[in-house]
Structure formats: structure tokens, C-alpha cells
Amino acid sequence: MLRATLILVSALCLPLLSACSSAPEEMTDAEKLDYYGESCMRYYDMHAFDRAIHQANKGLEVDPENEFLRLVKARCLLLLNKTETLEAAHNILERLLQTEDFRVFLVAGEVAERRGLIRQDSAAGIESGNTYTDAADPRARATELRAEARDMWIAALDHYSRAEEIFRGGTEALNGIMRISSLLGDDDQCLQAGRALLQSLSESNLIQQRKIEELRNTESSSWKVQRAIFANQEVMIATHIHLSELHYKHGRNQAALLELDGALNIDDSLPGLHARRGQLLLESGDAPRAQEALKQFFRLTKLDFDHPDVVRARRAMRKCERLLGGLNTASDGLEGG
């Protein structure tokens, strides 16, 4: 999450500001900018993005070229996630790309990524007949939208890559590179970024764990550090799953299984991971381990009996039982001979 260089107090400890909060007239311009910057970030931290934008606009009336306020405004417009706000954010960021602030490129990358996704969704809607277009040739319009989406994702990849050049090992940039590479169909780059992301998150968690150990000897609370670790672990699990599916797509079942094992090493209470592991083991011909993985899925899952995931797991379990039954029969025959 974007953070100001200002020292901010948690929004929970501050009184709620009025949406039309204004700085006192007797303030200097510098004091007004501090005032609007701080109130903007308070609203940002409360996810009151419209109000944060209002405060940013107040500050920009004082200093129209203030890069910090323009960046926060663009970030808020991004988080509102509407077609018109994304276009507005894009226009703001175009004037900030000459800076060396990696946060500018992170926000620009995500804006370009989402603008591309909107066009991809529109193209899919036109092709399916669910989205109306007044274009004379709907199919040609869908093709045009997909080309626009690809151009925007290429721009997003450039932005994320620039952010990672400025701030090496930045997890948001690496995550963005992984996502965009996947959208562009570059599986090799996606795998490379995913591995770098896992390495960076692992190193971050080691640092956070050391902080927790240090805080145990003080009166300070470690819950914020622990929350950061949990957030990192969620991203790591999602990354392992994504890389597993990429390996599976290219027929690398053992590599796919290793990625699932990596996710399970972080959290083995997720039933879906056990189900997927069971399916891959079954496809690899390892019925005994597949059966154990599927049993663990059934122990953990809270899905309904007729849920598609449960139905698939039951089918896989029956196949395991048939295979193991055949193995046992063959074994009995050998022993009898």
C-alpha cells in the first residue's frame, strides 16, 4: 500500500474529518499542503477514497504540481476501479513518469493492467453477444479491443519492470510482472518472476520473524508484524499455485507437485491443495499417495456433497481404489504362485 513520507497517526485514533475540511486561511501555503496531505492520507487509510481525492484536490489548488498529492490522487482513482477513474488516473500518471519514484511506476503498472482487463472483458462480452456495441463490425471491434488490451499490458510490464529496477526485490513489482507475463502468455518470464517473488517474500518473512523475537523482550505489540507475515504467506501460497498450474500446462507434473508441496508447507489446512495434489499424483501413476492426499481433502473440506470439487475428488478416489485393488490382486496372485 502506498504510504506518504509524512508521519501519520492511525485513522482509528483520529477524529473523523468533514468531507469539505479546509485549512484555516491564516496558514502558509506550506502548512496548507501539510494539512491537506495529512487529511488526504487519513481518508486513504480509512478507504474513503472519494474524500481522499477531495482533500488532494484542495492541496493541488495550492500547488498544482505537487507530485505527492497527484500520486495519492491517482492511487485513489485506481482503487475506485471504475472505467472513468482509471482513465483519470492514467492521465495524471503520464505526467509523473519522469520521476525516479518506484511507487509511481507501481501505480502506473496497475492502472495499465486494469485498463487492459476492462478491454479484454468488453471484447469477450461483444463476442458472446452479452455486450452491445454500435460498431458496424462487432467482431472487428472485439479484435481491436483485444489489441488495445495487449498494448496496455505491455506498457504495464514496462512500468512494473521499471519499479523493480529502482527498488530491487520489491514484491509488488515482481507480483505485477508475474501477472502481466501470464496475461501476455509469456510463461517463462512468469515462472522467473514467480520464483523471484517467492524468494523475496521468504526473505521478508525471515526479517519479520526476527522482529517478533525482538519484540518479545519489550512491551511492544507484534501483531502488526505477524499480520505482515500472514499477508506475505497468502501471496506465497497463491504464487505456488499459479506456478504449479504453469508447470502442469507444460506437462511438468513433478515440478507442479513440488510447487503444491511448497504451498502446503506454508499452510496444510487448505483442502483444495490436497485435492489438486491427489489429482496430480493420480495422473502420475502414484495411486497410494494420491489416495492419502484425497483422504486429507475429505477430512478438511466443508463443501457440500454435490459440490463440483467434491464430485471430482470422489471420482478420483474411486479410480485410486480400482487401481489399488488391481495392484493388490496382482500381488496376491504372485504370492499364491
C-alpha positions as CSV (number, residue, x, y, z in Angstrom):
1,M,0.0,0.0,0.0
2,L,1.2,3.5,-0.8
3,R,2.4,5.4,2.2
4,A,3.2,9.1,2.5
5,T,6.5,10.4,3.6
6,L,4.6,12.2,6.3
7,I,4.4,10.6,9.8
8,L,0.8,9.5,10.1
9,V,-1.3,8.5,13.1
10,S,-3.7,5.6,12.7
11,A,-7.1,6.7,11.5
12,L,-8.6,4.9,14.4
13,C,-7.0,7.4,16.8
14,L,-8.1,10.5,14.9
15,P,-11.5,12.3,14.8
16,L,-13.3,11.9,11.5
17,L,-12.8,14.9,9.3
18,S,-15.6,16.7,7.4
19,A,-15.7,15.9,3.7
20,C,-15.3,19.6,3.0
21,S,-12.5,20.1,5.5
22,S,-10.5,23.2,4.7
23,A,-7.2,24.6,6.1
24,P,-7.5,27.8,8.1
25,E,-6.9,30.9,6.0
26,E,-4.0,32.1,8.2
27,M,-1.9,29.1,7.3
28,T,1.0,29.5,4.9
29,D,1.0,27.5,1.6
30,A,3.5,25.0,3.0
31,E,1.3,24.5,6.1
32,K,-1.8,24.1,3.9
33,L,0.0,21.4,1.9
34,D,0.9,19.5,5.0
35,Y,-2.7,19.9,6.3
36,Y,-4.3,18.6,3.1
37,G,-1.7,15.9,2.6
38,E,-2.3,14.6,6.2
39,S,-6.1,14.7,5.9
40,C,-5.9,13.0,2.5
41,M,-3.9,10.1,3.9
42,R,-6.2,9.8,6.8
43,Y,-9.1,9.2,4.5
44,Y,-6.9,7.0,2.3
45,D,-6.2,4.7,5.3
46,M,-9.9,4.6,6.0
47,H,-10.6,3.6,2.4
48,A,-12.7,6.7,2.0
49,F,-11.1,7.3,-1.4
50,D,-13.6,9.9,-2.7
51,R,-12.9,12.1,0.4
52,A,-9.2,11.5,0.0
53,I,-9.4,12.7,-3.6
54,H,-11.3,15.8,-2.4
55,Q,-8.5,16.7,0.0
56,A,-5.9,16.0,-2.6
57,N,-7.7,18.4,-4.9
58,K,-7.7,21.1,-2.2
59,G,-3.9,20.7,-1.9
60,L,-3.5,20.8,-5.6
61,E,-5.3,24.2,-5.7
62,V,-2.4,25.4,-3.5
63,D,0.3,23.6,-5.5
64,P,-0.9,22.1,-8.9
65,E,2.4,20.4,-9.5
66,N,2.7,18.7,-6.1
67,E,3.9,15.2,-7.1
68,F,2.9,13.5,-3.8
69,L,-0.7,14.7,-3.9
70,R,-1.0,13.8,-7.6
71,L,0.3,10.3,-6.9
72,V,-2.1,9.7,-4.0
73,K,-5.0,11.0,-6.1
74,A,-4.0,8.6,-8.9
75,R,-3.8,5.8,-6.4
76,C,-7.3,6.6,-5.0
77,L,-8.7,6.8,-8.5
78,L,-7.2,3.4,-9.2
79,L,-8.7,1.9,-6.1
80,L,-12.2,3.2,-7.1
81,N,-11.7,0.8,-10.1
82,K,-14.2,2.4,-12.5
83,T,-13.6,2.9,-16.2
84,E,-13.7,6.7,-15.8
85,T,-11.5,6.8,-12.7
86,L,-8.9,4.5,-14.3
87,E,-8.7,6.8,-17.3
88,A,-8.3,9.8,-15.0
89,A,-5.5,8.1,-13.1
90,H,-3.8,7.3,-16.3
91,N,-3.8,10.9,-17.4
92,I,-2.3,12.0,-14.0
93,L,0.4,9.4,-14.1
94,E,1.5,10.2,-17.6
95,R,2.9,13.5,-16.2
96,L,4.7,11.7,-13.3
97,L,6.6,9.1,-15.3
98,Q,9.8,11.2,-15.5
99,T,10.4,10.8,-11.7
100,E,12.5,8.1,-10.1
101,D,9.9,7.2,-7.5
102,F,9.2,3.5,-7.8
103,R,5.7,4.0,-6.4
104,V,4.7,6.0,-9.5
105,F,5.6,3.0,-11.7
106,L,3.8,0.6,-9.4
107,V,0.6,2.6,-9.6
108,A,1.0,3.2,-13.4
109,G,1.5,-0.5,-13.9
110,E,-1.6,-1.5,-12.1
111,V,-3.7,1.2,-13.8
112,A,-2.5,-0.1,-17.2
113,E,-3.1,-3.7,-16.2
114,R,-6.7,-2.9,-15.2
115,R,-7.4,-0.8,-18.2
116,G,-6.3,-3.8,-20.3
117,L,-8.6,-6.1,-18.3
118,I,-11.6,-3.9,-18.9
119,R,-11.0,-4.0,-22.7
120,Q,-10.4,-7.8,-22.6
121,D,-13.7,-8.2,-20.7
122,S,-15.5,-5.9,-23.2
123,A,-14.1,-7.9,-26.1
124,A,-15.3,-11.2,-24.5
125,G,-18.8,-9.6,-23.9
126,I,-19.1,-8.5,-27.5
127,E,-18.0,-11.9,-28.9
128,S,-20.5,-13.7,-26.7
129,G,-23.3,-11.2,-27.5
130,N,-23.7,-10.1,-23.9
131,T,-22.3,-6.6,-24.5
132,Y,-23.8,-4.2,-27.0
133,T,-21.6,-2.3,-29.4
134,D,-22.7,0.2,-32.1
135,A,-19.7,-0.8,-34.2
136,A,-20.6,-1.8,-37.8
137,D,-18.5,-4.9,-37.4
138,P,-18.7,-6.3,-33.8
139,R,-16.1,-9.0,-34.4
140,A,-13.6,-6.4,-35.7
141,R,-14.3,-4.2,-32.7
142,A,-13.6,-7.1,-30.3
143,T,-10.3,-7.8,-32.1
144,E,-9.5,-4.1,-31.8
145,L,-10.2,-4.1,-28.0
146,R,-8.0,-7.2,-27.5
147,A,-5.2,-5.5,-29.3
148,E,-5.6,-2.4,-27.1
149,A,-5.6,-4.6,-24.0
150,R,-2.3,-6.2,-25.1
151,D,-0.7,-2.8,-25.7
152,M,-1.7,-1.7,-22.2
153,W,-0.3,-4.9,-20.7
154,I,3.0,-4.3,-22.5
155,A,3.0,-0.8,-21.0
156,A,2.2,-2.3,-17.6
157,L,5.1,-4.7,-17.9
158,D,7.4,-1.8,-18.7
159,H,6.1,0.1,-15.6
160,Y,6.4,-2.9,-13.2
161,S,9.9,-3.7,-14.6
162,R,11.0,-0.1,-14.0
163,A,9.7,-0.2,-10.5
164,E,11.7,-3.4,-9.8
165,E,14.8,-1.8,-11.3
166,I,14.5,1.2,-8.9
167,F,13.6,-1.0,-5.9
168,R,15.2,-4.4,-6.4
169,G,13.2,-7.3,-5.0
170,G,10.1,-5.3,-4.5
171,T,7.3,-7.8,-4.0
172,E,4.5,-5.6,-5.6
173,A,6.6,-5.1,-8.7
174,L,7.5,-8.8,-9.0
175,N,3.9,-9.8,-8.4
176,G,2.9,-7.4,-11.2
177,I,5.5,-8.8,-13.6
178,M,4.2,-12.3,-12.9
179,R,0.6,-11.4,-13.5
180,I,1.3,-9.4,-16.7
181,S,3.6,-12.1,-18.1
182,S,0.8,-14.6,-17.6
183,L,-1.7,-12.3,-19.4
184,L,0.7,-11.9,-22.3
185,G,1.3,-15.6,-22.4
186,D,5.0,-15.4,-21.6
187,D,5.2,-18.5,-19.2
188,D,8.9,-18.4,-18.9
189,Q,9.0,-14.9,-17.7
190,C,6.0,-15.6,-15.4
191,L,7.9,-18.5,-13.8
192,Q,11.0,-16.4,-13.4
193,A,9.1,-13.6,-11.7
194,G,7.2,-16.0,-9.6
195,R,10.4,-17.6,-8.3
196,A,11.9,-14.2,-7.5
197,L,8.7,-13.2,-5.8
198,L,8.8,-16.3,-3.5
199,Q,12.5,-15.6,-2.7
200,S,11.7,-12.0,-1.8
201,L,8.7,-12.9,0.3
202,S,10.7,-15.6,2.1
203,E,13.5,-13.2,3.0
204,S,10.9,-10.6,4.1
205,N,9.3,-13.2,6.4
206,L,12.6,-14.1,8.0
207,I,13.2,-10.4,8.8
208,Q,9.7,-10.1,10.2
209,Q,10.2,-13.2,12.4
210,R,13.4,-11.7,13.8
211,K,11.4,-8.5,14.6
212,I,8.8,-10.7,16.5
213,E,11.7,-12.3,18.5
214,E,13.0,-8.8,19.4
215,L,9.6,-7.5,20.4
216,R,9.0,-10.4,22.8
217,N,11.6,-8.8,25.0
218,T,9.8,-5.5,25.0
219,E,6.4,-4.2,25.8
220,S,5.7,-3.5,22.1
221,S,2.9,-5.5,20.3
222,S,4.0,-7.8,17.5
223,W,0.5,-8.1,15.9
224,K,1.3,-5.8,13.0
225,V,4.4,-7.7,12.2
226,Q,2.5,-11.0,12.4
227,R,-0.2,-9.6,10.1
228,A,2.5,-8.7,7.6
229,I,3.8,-12.3,7.7
230,F,0.3,-13.7,7.1
231,A,-0.2,-11.3,4.2
232,N,3.1,-12.5,2.7
233,Q,2.2,-16.1,3.2
234,E,-1.1,-15.6,1.3
235,V,0.7,-14.2,-1.7
236,M,3.3,-17.1,-1.5
237,I,0.6,-19.7,-1.5
238,A,-1.2,-18.1,-4.5
239,T,2.2,-17.9,-6.3
240,H,3.0,-21.5,-5.7
241,I,-0.5,-22.5,-7.0
242,H,0.0,-20.3,-10.1
243,L,3.4,-21.7,-10.8
244,S,2.1,-25.2,-10.3
245,E,-0.5,-24.7,-12.9
246,L,2.0,-23.3,-15.4
247,H,4.2,-26.4,-14.9
248,Y,1.2,-28.6,-15.4
249,K,0.3,-26.8,-18.6
250,H,3.7,-27.7,-20.0
251,G,3.5,-31.3,-18.8
252,R,5.9,-31.0,-15.9
253,N,3.8,-32.8,-13.3
254,Q,6.7,-33.4,-10.8
255,A,7.5,-29.7,-10.9
256,A,3.8,-28.9,-10.4
257,L,3.7,-31.2,-7.4
258,L,6.8,-29.5,-5.9
259,E,5.0,-26.2,-6.1
260,L,1.9,-27.6,-4.3
261,D,4.2,-29.0,-1.7
262,G,5.7,-25.6,-1.2
263,A,2.2,-24.2,-0.6
264,L,1.3,-27.0,1.8
265,N,4.5,-26.3,3.8
266,I,3.1,-22.8,4.4
267,D,-0.4,-24.0,5.3
268,D,-1.5,-27.6,5.1
269,S,-5.1,-26.9,6.3
270,L,-6.3,-25.8,2.8
271,P,-8.4,-28.7,1.4
272,G,-8.2,-27.6,-2.2
273,L,-4.4,-28.0,-2.2
274,H,-4.7,-31.6,-1.1
275,A,-7.4,-32.3,-3.7
276,R,-5.2,-30.9,-6.5
277,R,-2.2,-32.8,-5.2
278,G,-4.2,-36.0,-5.2
279,Q,-5.3,-35.5,-8.8
280,L,-1.7,-34.8,-10.0
281,L,-0.4,-37.8,-8.1
282,L,-3.1,-40.0,-9.7
283,E,-2.1,-38.7,-13.1
284,S,1.5,-39.5,-12.3
285,G,0.6,-43.1,-11.5
286,D,1.1,-42.8,-7.7
287,A,-2.2,-44.2,-6.5
288,P,-1.2,-44.8,-2.9
289,R,-0.1,-41.2,-2.3
290,A,-3.0,-39.9,-4.3
291,Q,-5.4,-41.7,-2.1
292,E,-3.8,-40.3,1.0
293,A,-4.0,-36.8,-0.4
294,L,-7.7,-37.2,-1.3
295,K,-8.5,-38.6,2.1
296,Q,-6.9,-35.5,3.6
297,F,-9.1,-33.4,1.4
298,F,-12.3,-35.1,2.6
299,R,-11.1,-34.7,6.2
300,L,-10.7,-30.9,5.8
301,T,-13.4,-29.9,3.3
302,K,-16.6,-28.2,4.4
303,L,-18.1,-28.2,0.9
304,D,-21.4,-29.8,0.1
305,F,-21.6,-33.4,-1.0
306,D,-22.6,-32.4,-4.5
307,H,-20.1,-29.5,-4.9
308,P,-18.1,-30.0,-8.2
309,D,-14.8,-30.2,-6.3
310,V,-16.2,-32.9,-4.0
311,V,-17.6,-34.8,-7.0
312,R,-14.2,-34.7,-8.8
313,A,-12.5,-35.9,-5.6
314,R,-14.9,-38.8,-5.3
315,R,-14.3,-39.8,-8.9
316,A,-10.5,-39.6,-8.3
317,M,-10.8,-41.6,-5.1
318,R,-12.8,-44.4,-6.9
319,K,-10.1,-44.5,-9.5
320,C,-7.5,-44.9,-6.8
321,E,-9.4,-47.7,-5.2
322,R,-9.7,-49.5,-8.5
323,L,-6.0,-49.2,-9.2
324,L,-5.0,-50.2,-5.7
325,G,-7.5,-53.1,-5.9
326,G,-5.8,-54.3,-9.1
327,L,-2.4,-54.0,-7.5
328,N,-3.5,-56.0,-4.5
329,T,-5.0,-58.7,-6.8
330,A,-1.8,-58.9,-8.8
331,S,0.2,-59.1,-5.6
332,D,-2.0,-61.9,-4.2
333,G,-1.5,-63.8,-7.4
334,L,2.2,-63.5,-7.2
335,E,2.2,-64.6,-3.6
336,G,0.0,-67.6,-4.4
337,G,2.3,-68.7,-7.2
